Amino acid sequence: MGVEQARYAVWVFGLGLLAGCGADPEAAVPGMLFDEPIQALGVLTSGEDRPVNFDFQVIGAPVKVDRIESSCGCIELELRNSMGEIVPWGQLIPAGTEGSLHAVWSTAGYLGERESTLRLLGEGPGLPTTLRFTGTLEPWFEIDPPVVRFDPGERDQEQVAEVIVRGPEPFAMTDILAGVAGLSVVGLPSEAEATEHRLRLVREADAAEEGLRTGFVQLRTSHKQGYRATIPVEFEISSVVWMRPAGRYLLGEVVDGQIRVPSIGLGAREGSLEIRKSEVLGLEGASVKVETQEDSRRFTLELLLPPGLASGPVRGTIQLLLAHRGAGRESLLQREIQFFGLAKSSSDSESQER
C-alpha cells in the first residue's frame, strides 16, 4: 500500500467511525504513516552492509521522533525529508512532511533467516511504531572449522588453533576489525590474494579470566563489497589454581580509602592450597588481608590501603607465593595481580558540590 492509498484508507475508515458516532472530523488524525512498514529483502550475502529505506508521510498533525531502538545491528540510522535534509532526533516534524527513514543493515556474523525491527519512539499520532524487515543471509566465506574451539586449559599456558578461510573468488585478509579479549591472530595481512587463507588463532597466556568465553573474530578483507570474514570462537580457562579477577583488579573510585568493589577470590579446583606469602608492591603501607573460606581450598583477599591516602591515581601489584598439594606432591606457584583506582576524599567532593 502506497502513502496515498494509506491516507485514503485511513480517511475512509475515519469517516465510517464519525458517521456512526457524530464525532468531530478533525479528531481523526492519522499522524506518521509508512508506505511499507514490513519489507522482505530476499537473499543477501552475509557480511554486506545493506541499505534499507522506509518512506513516510506525516498527515494531519506534527510528530516528533526522539530515538530508535534497533534489533538488527543497524548503523547510520537517520531521518531525511524529501529534500534530502537530515531531520534531527527530537525535532518537531510538521504535518505534510514527506521523507524516508534510512538505515544500513550490517549483516556480518549473521546467517540464515533473519527478522529485524526498528522501533520509533516519540510523540504524536502514529508513534511509537515498529518497522520490520526480513532477509536470508548466505555465507560468502567458508570457515573451517565452523567454530574454533580450544580445549580447556590453564590460564598461564598458550594455546594455538588453525583456521582456514575460503571464498569463491580470490581475496586478501587485511586486519582485525573486531576481536576477543585474550585472542590474537597470526597470518595478517595476507601476502597475496587467494581463494584460501590459513590463519592461527592464539589464546594468549595470562590474558583472559577463568571460565568459558565465546565470541567472534571479524577480519577485514580486500573484497570490493567490503565483506568481512567472521570466525566464531570458544575457549575455557580452567586452571587447577584460579584467581578472580586474574590479571587486573579495577578499584574504580576509592573514597576515604574505602574499596567498594568485591574482594579478590582465590582457590583450587582440587587438592589443597596454602598462601605462603602475600605482599603489595608499588604502594607503601598497603597490605592484604586473607580470609579462608572452605577447607583450605578457597580464600578471599581484601586489599587494605594505607590511611591518609592522597587524592589521585592508586596503583600497585599484589604478589602471592602459593603451595598447592595434590596427587601426593606439592607445587610452589607465584601469582600476581595489578590494581588500579582513583583515590578521593569525601571532604573534597563536598567542597566541589558547594
C-alpha positions as CSV (number, residue, x, y, z in Angstrom):
1,M,0.0,0.0,0.0
2,G,1.4,3.4,-1.0
3,V,1.2,6.5,1.1
4,E,-1.7,7.9,-0.9
5,Q,-3.6,4.6,-0.5
6,A,-2.8,4.5,3.2
7,R,-4.1,8.1,3.6
8,Y,-7.2,7.2,1.7
9,A,-7.9,4.1,3.7
10,V,-7.4,5.9,7.0
11,W,-9.7,8.8,5.7
12,V,-12.4,6.3,4.7
13,F,-12.2,4.4,8.0
14,G,-12.3,7.7,9.9
15,L,-15.5,8.8,8.0
16,G,-17.1,5.5,8.9
17,L,-16.5,6.0,12.6
18,L,-17.6,9.6,12.5
19,A,-20.8,8.7,10.7
20,G,-21.6,6.3,13.5
21,C,-20.8,8.5,16.5
22,G,-21.2,12.1,15.3
23,A,-17.6,13.0,16.3
24,D,-15.6,15.9,15.1
25,P,-13.9,15.1,11.7
26,E,-10.8,17.0,12.8
27,A,-10.3,14.5,15.6
28,A,-9.4,11.7,13.2
29,V,-5.6,12.3,12.9
30,P,-3.5,9.5,11.3
31,G,-0.1,11.2,12.1
32,M,3.1,9.4,10.9
33,L,2.4,6.8,8.2
34,F,4.9,4.5,6.5
35,D,4.5,3.3,2.9
36,E,5.9,-0.2,3.6
37,P,6.3,-0.9,7.3
38,I,7.3,-4.5,6.5
39,Q,9.9,-5.3,3.9
40,A,11.3,-8.6,2.5
41,L,14.9,-8.1,1.3
42,G,15.3,-11.5,-0.2
43,V,18.6,-13.4,-0.3
44,L,21.7,-11.4,0.9
45,T,25.4,-12.2,1.4
46,S,26.4,-12.3,5.0
47,G,29.0,-9.6,5.5
48,E,27.5,-6.9,3.3
49,D,26.2,-3.6,4.5
50,R,22.6,-3.4,3.0
51,P,20.8,-0.1,2.9
52,V,17.2,-0.2,4.0
53,N,14.7,2.7,3.4
54,F,11.2,3.3,4.8
55,D,9.3,6.1,3.1
56,F,6.9,8.0,5.3
57,Q,4.4,10.9,5.3
58,V,3.2,13.0,8.3
59,I,-0.6,13.6,7.9
60,G,-2.9,15.8,9.9
61,A,-0.7,16.6,13.0
62,P,3.0,17.1,13.7
63,V,5.1,14.4,15.3
64,K,8.5,14.1,17.0
65,V,10.8,11.1,16.8
66,D,13.1,11.0,19.9
67,R,15.0,7.9,19.2
68,I,15.0,4.4,17.5
69,E,15.5,1.1,19.2
70,S,17.2,-1.4,16.8
71,S,17.3,-5.2,16.9
72,C,19.3,-5.6,13.7
73,G,22.8,-4.2,14.3
74,C,21.9,-1.3,12.0
75,I,24.2,1.6,11.5
76,E,23.8,5.1,10.1
77,L,20.2,5.5,11.2
78,E,18.7,8.8,10.1
79,L,15.5,10.6,9.1
80,R,15.6,12.7,5.9
81,N,12.9,14.8,4.4
82,S,12.0,14.8,0.7
83,M,14.7,17.4,0.1
84,G,17.4,15.0,1.4
85,E,17.9,17.1,4.6
86,I,18.5,15.3,7.9
87,V,15.7,15.7,10.4
88,P,17.4,15.7,13.9
89,W,16.1,13.4,16.6
90,G,13.7,15.2,18.9
91,Q,12.8,17.9,16.3
92,L,9.1,18.5,15.5
93,I,8.2,17.2,12.1
94,P,5.3,19.3,10.6
95,A,2.2,17.8,9.0
96,G,2.6,17.4,5.3
97,T,6.3,16.4,5.6
98,E,7.4,13.5,3.3
99,G,10.7,11.7,3.7
100,S,12.4,8.5,4.5
101,L,14.0,6.6,7.3
102,H,17.4,5.4,6.2
103,A,19.3,2.6,7.8
104,V,22.2,0.4,6.9
105,W,22.0,-3.3,8.0
106,S,25.4,-4.6,8.9
107,T,25.0,-8.3,8.2
108,A,28.4,-9.5,9.3
109,G,28.1,-12.5,11.7
110,Y,24.5,-13.4,10.7
111,L,23.4,-16.5,8.7
112,G,20.0,-17.9,7.7
113,E,16.6,-16.4,8.0
114,R,16.6,-13.1,10.0
115,E,13.8,-10.7,11.0
116,S,14.9,-7.4,12.4
117,T,13.0,-4.4,13.8
118,L,13.3,-0.7,14.1
119,R,11.1,0.8,16.8
120,L,10.5,4.5,16.6
121,L,9.8,6.2,19.9
122,G,8.5,9.7,20.2
123,E,5.4,11.9,20.5
124,G,2.4,12.4,18.2
125,P,-0.1,10.3,16.3
126,G,1.3,7.1,14.9
127,L,4.1,6.8,17.5
128,P,5.5,4.6,18.8
129,T,5.6,2.3,15.8
130,T,7.6,-0.7,14.7
131,L,9.1,-1.3,11.3
132,R,10.2,-4.8,10.2
133,F,12.4,-6.3,7.5
134,T,13.5,-9.8,6.7
135,G,16.3,-11.4,4.8
136,T,18.0,-14.7,4.1
137,L,21.7,-14.4,4.7
138,E,24.0,-16.8,2.9
139,P,27.8,-17.0,3.5
140,W,30.4,-15.7,1.1
141,F,33.2,-17.0,3.2
142,E,33.6,-20.6,4.4
143,I,35.2,-21.0,7.8
144,D,36.9,-24.4,8.6
145,P,36.2,-25.4,11.3
146,P,32.9,-23.5,11.5
147,V,33.6,-22.8,15.2
148,V,37.2,-22.7,16.6
149,R,37.1,-24.5,19.9
150,F,40.1,-24.6,22.3
151,D,40.3,-27.5,24.8
152,P,40.0,-26.3,28.4
153,G,43.4,-25.1,29.5
154,E,45.4,-23.5,32.3
155,R,45.4,-19.7,32.4
156,D,49.2,-19.4,32.2
157,Q,49.5,-21.7,29.1
158,E,49.3,-20.5,25.5
159,Q,47.1,-22.4,23.1
160,V,47.1,-22.3,19.3
161,A,44.4,-23.3,16.8
162,E,44.4,-23.2,13.0
163,V,41.5,-22.0,10.9
164,I,41.1,-21.9,7.1
165,V,39.1,-19.1,5.4
166,R,37.9,-19.8,1.9
167,G,36.0,-17.8,-0.7
168,P,34.6,-18.4,-4.2
169,E,36.9,-15.7,-5.6
170,P,40.5,-14.6,-4.7
171,F,40.7,-12.1,-1.8
172,A,43.2,-11.0,0.8
173,M,42.9,-10.8,4.6
174,T,44.0,-7.3,5.8
175,D,43.5,-6.8,9.5
176,I,41.3,-7.4,12.5
177,L,38.1,-5.4,12.7
178,A,36.8,-6.8,16.0
179,G,38.3,-9.4,18.3
180,V,38.0,-11.3,21.6
181,A,40.0,-10.4,24.7
182,G,42.8,-12.8,25.1
183,L,43.0,-13.9,21.5
184,S,45.4,-12.8,18.8
185,V,45.6,-13.7,15.1
186,V,48.8,-14.8,13.3
187,G,48.9,-14.5,9.5
188,L,47.7,-11.0,8.8
189,P,47.9,-9.3,6.4
190,S,47.9,-11.9,3.6
191,E,50.9,-11.9,1.3
192,A,48.6,-12.1,-1.8
193,E,45.0,-12.6,-2.9
194,A,43.9,-16.2,-2.9
195,T,40.7,-18.3,-2.5
196,E,42.1,-19.9,0.7
197,H,44.0,-18.5,3.6
198,R,45.3,-20.3,6.7
199,L,45.5,-18.4,10.0
200,R,46.4,-19.2,13.5
201,L,44.3,-18.1,16.5
202,V,46.4,-17.8,19.7
203,R,44.8,-18.0,23.1
204,E,47.4,-15.9,24.9
205,A,48.8,-16.9,28.3
206,D,47.6,-14.8,31.3
207,A,45.3,-12.7,29.1
208,A,41.8,-13.9,30.0
209,E,39.8,-14.6,33.1
210,E,38.8,-18.0,34.3
211,G,35.6,-19.5,32.8
212,L,34.0,-20.2,29.4
213,R,34.4,-17.5,26.7
214,T,32.6,-17.2,23.4
215,G,32.7,-14.6,20.7
216,F,33.5,-13.6,17.2
217,V,36.7,-12.5,15.5
218,Q,35.9,-10.3,12.5
219,L,38.5,-9.9,9.8
220,R,38.6,-7.1,7.2
221,T,39.2,-8.3,3.6
222,S,40.0,-6.8,0.2
223,H,36.6,-7.8,-1.2
224,K,35.2,-4.9,-3.3
225,Q,31.9,-5.0,-1.4
226,G,33.7,-4.8,2.0
227,Y,32.7,-8.3,3.1
228,R,34.1,-9.4,6.4
229,A,35.1,-12.9,7.5
230,T,33.6,-13.8,10.9
231,I,35.1,-16.6,12.9
232,P,33.2,-17.9,15.9
233,V,35.5,-18.9,18.8
234,E,35.1,-20.7,22.1
235,F,37.6,-21.3,24.8
236,E,37.7,-22.2,28.5
237,I,40.2,-21.2,31.1
238,S,40.1,-23.9,33.8
239,S,43.2,-23.7,36.0
240,V,43.7,-26.0,39.0
241,V,44.5,-22.9,40.9
242,W,42.3,-19.9,40.0
243,M,42.0,-16.2,40.9
244,R,39.2,-13.8,40.1
245,P,39.8,-11.3,38.8
246,A,43.0,-12.7,37.4
247,G,45.1,-10.0,35.6
248,R,43.8,-6.6,36.7
249,Y,41.9,-5.5,39.8
250,L,40.0,-2.3,38.9
251,L,39.1,-0.4,42.1
252,G,37.2,2.5,40.5
253,E,36.8,5.5,42.9
254,V,38.2,4.9,46.3
255,V,36.6,7.4,48.7
256,D,38.4,7.9,52.1
257,G,40.4,4.8,51.4
258,Q,37.3,2.5,51.2
259,I,37.3,0.0,48.3
260,R,33.8,-0.6,47.1
261,V,34.3,-3.4,44.5
262,P,34.2,-7.1,45.5
263,S,37.3,-8.6,47.0
264,I,39.7,-11.0,45.1
265,G,38.8,-14.7,45.1
266,L,41.5,-17.4,45.1
267,G,41.0,-21.1,45.2
268,A,42.0,-24.6,44.0
269,R,39.7,-26.9,42.0
270,E,41.3,-30.0,43.6
271,G,43.8,-30.7,46.3
272,S,44.7,-28.1,49.0
273,L,46.1,-24.6,48.8
274,E,48.2,-22.6,51.2
275,I,49.2,-19.0,50.9
276,R,52.8,-18.9,52.0
277,K,53.4,-15.2,51.4
278,S,51.5,-12.1,50.3
279,E,52.8,-8.6,49.8
280,V,51.9,-5.4,48.0
281,L,54.5,-3.7,45.8
282,G,54.3,-0.1,44.5
283,L,52.1,1.4,47.2
284,E,53.8,1.9,50.6
285,G,51.6,1.0,53.6
286,A,49.2,-1.2,51.6
287,S,48.6,-4.8,52.7
288,V,46.5,-7.9,52.0
289,K,44.0,-9.4,54.5
290,V,43.5,-13.2,53.9
291,E,40.3,-15.0,54.9
292,T,39.9,-18.7,54.5
293,Q,36.5,-19.7,53.0
294,E,36.4,-23.5,53.0
295,D,38.7,-26.5,53.7
296,S,41.9,-24.6,52.9
297,R,40.9,-24.5,49.2
298,R,39.3,-21.2,48.8
299,F,40.3,-17.7,50.1
300,T,39.2,-14.1,49.9
301,L,41.9,-11.4,49.6
302,E,41.0,-8.0,50.8
303,L,43.3,-5.1,49.7
304,L,43.9,-2.7,52.6
305,L,45.0,0.8,51.6
306,P,47.2,3.0,53.8
307,P,45.5,5.7,56.0
308,G,45.5,9.3,54.8
309,L,45.8,8.2,51.1
310,A,46.3,11.3,49.0
311,S,43.8,12.1,46.2
312,G,44.9,10.9,42.9
313,P,45.7,7.6,41.0
314,V,46.2,4.5,43.0
315,R,48.2,1.6,41.6
316,G,50.3,-1.3,42.7
317,T,50.8,-5.1,42.5
318,I,49.7,-7.9,44.8
319,Q,52.2,-10.8,44.8
320,L,51.4,-14.2,46.2
321,L,53.5,-17.3,46.9
322,L,51.3,-20.4,47.0
323,A,51.7,-24.0,47.8
324,H,49.4,-26.4,46.1
325,R,49.2,-30.0,47.2
326,G,47.6,-32.7,45.2
327,A,48.2,-36.3,43.9
328,G,50.8,-36.8,46.6
329,R,53.1,-33.9,45.7
330,E,53.5,-30.2,46.4
331,S,54.0,-27.4,43.9
332,L,55.1,-23.8,44.6
333,L,53.2,-21.3,42.5
334,Q,53.5,-17.5,42.1
335,R,50.6,-15.3,41.2
336,E,50.3,-11.6,40.9
337,I,47.6,-9.1,40.1
338,Q,47.9,-5.4,39.3
339,F,45.4,-3.0,40.9
340,F,44.3,0.5,39.6
341,G,42.0,3.1,41.1
342,L,41.4,6.8,41.8
343,A,41.6,8.0,45.4
344,K,39.2,10.8,46.5
345,S,38.3,12.4,49.8
346,S,34.7,12.9,50.8
347,S,35.5,16.4,52.1
348,D,36.9,17.3,48.6
349,S,33.7,16.1,47.0
350,E,31.5,18.1,49.4
351,S,33.6,21.2,48.7
352,Q,33.1,20.8,44.9
353,E,29.3,20.4,45.4
354,R,29.2,23.7,47.3
